[in-house]
């Protein structure tokens, strides 16, 4: 039976006829009839394509930018979607199912690829983080201020008596180092089974040359650390030397080249002894300086006592001569008056002799210098001078911009003990906590007064508010200069 007008045979199933209404296909079973000559299957109409003139019109349009360009892109996208819809409409159910399966396969493949990319990205991130952590471990912190604050007072790694003993021990270590760096001395180890072009001899020569180069690099770094050593930089220096040994082992891994453990420990001990030696030298210099200062102060005290003793002896002699003359003239009353004054001079001589014999006697002083150190900073010390203000004036010499103000000058037979207990009481408020020989404390005048009164039992005078004459006059002058501007 002939296919009715407007209907088309299904190319896959001859018992089905299909109708295209311009938007979708409608399928029906072909009615049964007498056999007729077979007709060539009629191809269904293809989805309507845009007219050629319109396409050529779009192609001839000038290129637009901004909103015009966006409008062209939107039209192009609409045309693409229409073509895709027409293509899908021309498909039968089997083709649509196959297309859906294809698209689902593409989506699944894209999902797998995304998951693999995420896993790879996570792996790369972990590798970068591990490399960053390794790089941070290779960095040696050398901030000297932080190290000083953390360590405080230096602790000797190998305590010896003096710098001479450290120097001798360093010489012995350096002799061992020279012996180990010689050929086959054991400073560095490497493989013995390396071949070059099939030659073991050439391989050994290459390994030996690279080993010498590696050892030279290690020794150069170690020698530089020794030359630039500071006692408070010991930890950073040993850490850096460890990193150098690790780097050499890493670079020479293919030939098993590395610095031997005994040689590395020897260079490490050299660093420790160098730090100890430098600290001991500095300590001995400081001790010598303090001893020279103490002897200089003692000489000044002795000279002052001797001058005072000569002055008093001269007065004593003069009084005795005057008393003898008055007695010869029969002036008993005048002789009695001079005798009383003579007894006073004799008492002063005894006091001077007592000061010369008693090393603990002296004046405890509490002074400040707000122009130099600010408010709330006091210097608490002791002097054996007969005239303590001489010592205060020396402390306010050209090394500080202003003179010191005196809060208290207290004489005591046990001045050394009072000074020591004052220092112990305010030990946690020292300005310099590393060098206890510096006698500056962050203490108010009232706190110092109360402590000195408690330790001495009596305190005649104490000035709480410092005069600071030069400093205050300078502030007033600066204010006046500013007001004139």
VOZA-702392 format. One record per residue (C-alpha): residue in three letters; x, z, y. Coordinates in steps of 0.05 Angstrom, whole numbers, plus 32768, in hexadecimal, padded with zeros to 4 digits. Example, Ala and Ser with C-alpha at 12.3 -4.5 7.8 and 13.67 -1.06 7.14 Angstrom:
ALA80F6809C7FA6;SER8111808F7FEB;
// end
This chain:
UNK800080008000;UNK801B7FEE8045;UNK802E80268074;UNK7FFA802E80AB;UNK800B801980F2;UNK8035804E8114;UNK8049807180D3;UNK808D806B80B1;UNK80A58075806A;UNK80D080B2805E;UNK81158095804C;UNK812080CC8018;UNK80DB80D07FF9;UNK80B280907FF5;UNK807280B77FE7;UNK807580D7802D;UNK806480B5806F;UNK807680D280B2;UNK805980CB80F9;UNK808280D3813A;UNK805780E78175;UNK809180E681A5;UNK80A08131819D;UNK809E81428153;UNK80948124810D;UNK8054812A80E4;UNK8059811F8099;UNK8021810B8068;UNK801E80F4801F;UNK801680A9801A;UNK7FCF80957FFE;UNK7FCF80777FB8;UNK7FBE802C7FB2;UNK7FCD7FEE7F8B;UNK80137FDB7F85;UNK802B7FAD7FBC;UNK806C7F8B7FC7;UNK80A07FBC7FDE;UNK80AC7FBA8027;UNK80EE7FC98048;UNK80EC800E8063;UNK80E1801180AC;UNK8114803B80D2;UNK80F3807180FB;UNK80FD806C8146;UNK813B808E8161;UNK813280C48196;UNK812980A581DA;UNK816A80A08200;UNK816F80A4824C;UNK81688060826D;UNK81A8803B8279;UNK819B803082C3;UNK8193807B82CF;UNK81D4808982AA;UNK81F8805582D2;UNK81DA80718311;UNK81F580B68300;UNK8239809A82F0;UNK823B80768333;UNK822B80B6835A;UNK826680D18382;UNK82878111836A;UNK8265814E838A;UNK827F81948396;UNK825D81D7839E;UNK821281D68392;UNK8211818A8385;UNK82458190834F;UNK821F81C9832F;UNK81DF819E8330;UNK82038165830C;UNK821D819582D8;UNK81D781B082CD;UNK81BB816A82C4;UNK81F2815A8292;UNK81E38199826B;UNK81988187826A;UNK81A88142824F;UNK81D481608219;UNK819E81918204;UNK816A815A8202;UNK8197812F81D6;UNK81A3816A81A8;UNK8157817781A3;UNK814B812E8194;UNK81808130815E;UNK8162816D813E;UNK811D81508142;UNK81338113811C;UNK814C813F80E3;UNK8122815180A7;UNK811C8197808B;UNK8158818E805D;UNK818381778097;UNK816C81B180C2;UNK817C81E2808A;UNK81C181C38082;UNK81CC81C780CD;UNK81B7820F80CE;UNK81E582208095;UNK821E81FB80B8;UNK8212822280F8;UNK820E826480D2;UNK824F825280B0;UNK826F824580F3;UNK82558287810E;UNK826F82AD80D1;UNK82B3828A80D7;UNK82B5829B8121;UNK82A582E48111;UNK82DC82E780DD;UNK830D82C7810E;UNK82F982FA8143;UNK830283348112;UNK8346831980FE;UNK835983128147;UNK8344835A8154;UNK836E83728119;UNK83A9834A8131;UNK83A183648178;UNK839E83AC815F;UNK83DD83A08136;UNK840183828172;UNK83EB83BD819D;UNK840683EE816A;UNK844883C88168;UNK844E83C981B4;UNK843E841381B7;UNK847284228182;UNK84A683F881A8;UNK8494841D81E8;UNK849C846081C6;UNK84DF844B81AA;UNK84F5843481EF;UNK84E08476820D;UNK8509849B81D9;UNK8545847181EC;UNK853F84888235;UNK856884C68245;UNK854E84F1827E;UNK8586850282AF;UNK8562852282E9;UNK8594855782FC;UNK856485828324;UNK8532858882EB;UNK856A859882BA;UNK858685CE82E7;UNK854285EF82F0;UNK853585ED82A6;UNK85798605828E;UNK8589863782C5;UNK85CB865882B3;UNK85FB862F8288;UNK86048644823F;UNK86468635821E;UNK8643860C81DE;UNK8687862481C6;UNK8699866581EA;UNK86E4866D81F6;UNK870C869D8221;UNK87228670825A;UNK872B86288271;UNK877086268251;UNK87518632820C;UNK871E85FB8219;UNK875485CB822F;UNK877C85D881EF;UNK873E85CE81C3;UNK872D858D81E8;UNK8774857381DB;UNK876D85828191;UNK8729855D818E;UNK8746852181B3;UNK8780851D8182;UNK874D851A8149;UNK872784E3816E;UNK876684BA8175;UNK877584C1812B;UNK873084AB8116;UNK872C846D8142;UNK876A84508121;UNK8762841D80E9;UNK873E843B80AD;UNK8739847C80D3;UNK86F0848480C2;UNK86D3847E8108;UNK86A4844580F3;UNK8689842C80B0;UNK867383E6809B;UNK866483BB805E;UNK869D839E8035;UNK867583678012;UNK866A8337804B;UNK867B82ED8040;UNK868582B58072;UNK8681826E8058;UNK868A828B8012;UNK86CA82B08026;UNK86CD82FB801E;UNK870D82FE8047;UNK86EC82DC8082;UNK86B1830A8079;UNK86DC8349807B;UNK86FF832E80BA;UNK86BD832380DD;UNK86A3836880C9;UNK86E4838980E2;UNK86E183648125;UNK869883778131;UNK86A683BF811C;UNK86DF83C3814F;UNK86B183A88184;UNK867A83DA8173;UNK86AB84148172;UNK86C883FF81B5;UNK868283FE81D3;UNK8673844381B7;UNK86B5846181D0;UNK86AB84438215;UNK86688465821B;UNK868384A78200;UNK86BF84A6822F;UNK86928497826A;UNK866684D38258;UNK86A385008254;UNK86BD84E88298;UNK867A84F182BB;UNK866885328297;UNK8647856A82BD;UNK863885AB8298;UNK85ED85A782A6;UNK85EC855E828D;UNK8605856F8247;UNK85C285658224;UNK85B585228244;UNK85FD850C8233;UNK85F7851E81E9;UNK85B284FC81E6;UNK85D084BD8204;UNK860A84BD81D3;UNK85D784C38199;UNK85B1848781B4;UNK85F2845E81B7;UNK8602846E816F;UNK85BA845B815A;UNK85BF84198181;UNK860184078160;UNK85E38416811B;UNK85A783EB812B;UNK85D083B08144;UNK860083B38109;UNK85CB83BD80D4;UNK85D7837980B3;UNK8620838C80A7;UNK861283D7809D;UNK863D83E780DB;UNK8633842C80F8;UNK865B84658118;UNK866E849880E4;UNK864D84DC80E7;UNK868F850380EA;UNK86A884D98124;UNK866684DF8149;UNK8667852B8140;UNK86AE852C815A;UNK869B8507819A;UNK865E853481A1;UNK868B8572819D;UNK86B9855281D1;UNK867D854E8201;UNK866B859781F4;UNK86B285AF81FF;UNK86B88586823E;UNK867985A5825B;UNK869185EB8248;UNK86D685DD8266;UNK86B985C582A8;UNK868B860082AC;UNK86C38631829C;UNK86EF861182D1;UNK86B786178305;UNK86AB865F82F0;UNK86F4867182F7;UNK86F88650833B;UNK86BB86768352;UNK86D786B68337;UNK871A86A98359;UNK86F6869A839A;UNK86CE86DB8395;UNK870D87018385;UNK873086E483C1;UNK86F486F683EC;UNK86F4873C83D0;UNK873E874583DC;UNK873787298422;UNK86FF875A8430;UNK872887938412;UNK87638781843F;UNK87368781847B;UNK871A87C58467;UNK876087E1845C;UNK877987C5849E;UNK873C87E184C2;UNK8745882584A2;UNK878F882584B3;UNK8782881384FB;UNK874E88498501;UNK877C887B84DF;UNK87B5886B850F;UNK87868871854B;UNK876E88B58534;UNK87B488CC8523;UNK87CA88B88569;UNK879088DF8587;UNK87A0891B855C;UNK87E8891A8574;UNK87D2891485BC;UNK87A2894E85B5;UNK87D7897A8594;UNK8809896B85CC;UNK87D489798601;UNK87C189BB85DE;UNK880A89D085DB;UNK881389C28625;UNK87D489E88638;UNK87EA8A23860C;UNK882F8A23862E;UNK880D8A248672;UNK87E08A5E865C;UNK879F8A358660;UNK877D8A528622;UNK87398A378635;UNK875189EF863D;UNK877889F585FC;UNK87398A0C85D8;UNK871189D085F2;UNK874689A085DA;UNK874B89C48598;UNK870189B7858C;UNK870A896D859A;UNK8747896D856D;UNK871E89888534;UNK86ED894F853E;UNK8726891C853A;UNK8740893E84FB;UNK86FA893884DD;UNK86F988EE84EC;UNK873D88E684CB;UNK87228908848D;UNK86E688DA848D;UNK8713889D8491;UNK873E88B78459;UNK86FF88C28430;UNK86E8887A843C;UNK872D88618427;UNK872A888883E6;UNK86E1887C83D4;UNK86D3883383C1;UNK8688883E83BA;UNK867D88578400;UNK866588268435;UNK862A8809845A;UNK85EE87E88438;UNK85D487B28468;UNK8592878C846A;UNK8596874F8498;UNK856F870F84A4;UNK857786CC84C6;UNK853386AB84D0;UNK8551867284F7;UNK857C865F84BB;UNK85548674847E;UNK850E867F8498;UNK84E286BC8498;UNK84DD86E9845C;UNK852586DF8445;UNK8555871B8448;UNK859D87258436;UNK85AB87688416;UNK85F4877B840E;UNK862987B18417;UNK866A87B6843E;UNK86A187EA843F;UNK86B587D98487;UNK86BB881484B6;UNK869587E884E8;UNK865F87C584BF;UNK864A879884F9;UNK868C877484F2;UNK8676875D84AD;UNK8632874884C7;UNK8652871F84FE;UNK867F86FC84CB;UNK864286E984A2;UNK862386C984E0;UNK865F869C84EF;UNK865F865184F6;UNK8643864784AF;UNK85FD865884C8;UNK85DC86408509;UNK85C58686851F;UNK85DF86CD851B;UNK85C2870084EB;UNK859187368502;UNK859B877C84E6;UNK856087A084C8;UNK858787DC84AC;UNK85CE87F684A6;UNK85D088328478;UNK861088588468;UNK8614887A8424;UNK864A889583F7;UNK8629886E83BE;UNK861C882E83E4;UNK8631880483A9;UNK85FB8823837D;UNK85C5881B83B2;UNK85D787D183BC;UNK85D587C58371;UNK859187E68368;UNK857587C083A4;UNK858B877F8383;UNK856D87928340;UNK852B87A58361;UNK852487618382;UNK85468738834B;UNK8508870E833D;UNK850786F88386;UNK854D86DF838E;UNK8554869F83B5;UNK858C86878387;UNK857B869C833F;UNK85B786788321;UNK85EE869A8349;UNK85E086E4834D;UNK861A86ED837D;UNK85EE86D183B5;UNK85CB870C83D5;UNK858E86EA83F4;UNK8548870083E1;UNK850186EB83F2;UNK84EC87308408;UNK84C7874A8445;UNK84E7877D8473;UNK84B387B28461;UNK84C387AA8416;UNK850D87B18423;UNK850187EE844F;UNK84D88811841A;UNK850B880283E3;UNK8546881A840D;UNK8521885A8421;UNK8511886983D9;UNK8559885E83C2;UNK857C888183FB;UNK854C88BB8403;UNK854E88B5844F;UNK8551887B8480;UNK855C888984C9;UNK854C884584E7;UNK8530880284CF;UNK851D87C684FA;UNK84E5879F84DA;UNK84DD8767850D;UNK851F87408517;UNK8532872E855E;UNK854C86E8854E;UNK855D86DF8597;UNK8581869C8595;UNK854D867E8564;UNK85118693858F;UNK8532867C85CF;UNK853E863985AF;UNK84F58634859C;UNK84DF864585E3;UNK850F861185FF;UNK84F485DC85CF;UNK84AD85ED85E3;UNK84BF85E7862D;UNK84E185A48621;UNK84A4858A85FD;UNK847585A08635;UNK849E85788668;UNK849785378641;
// end
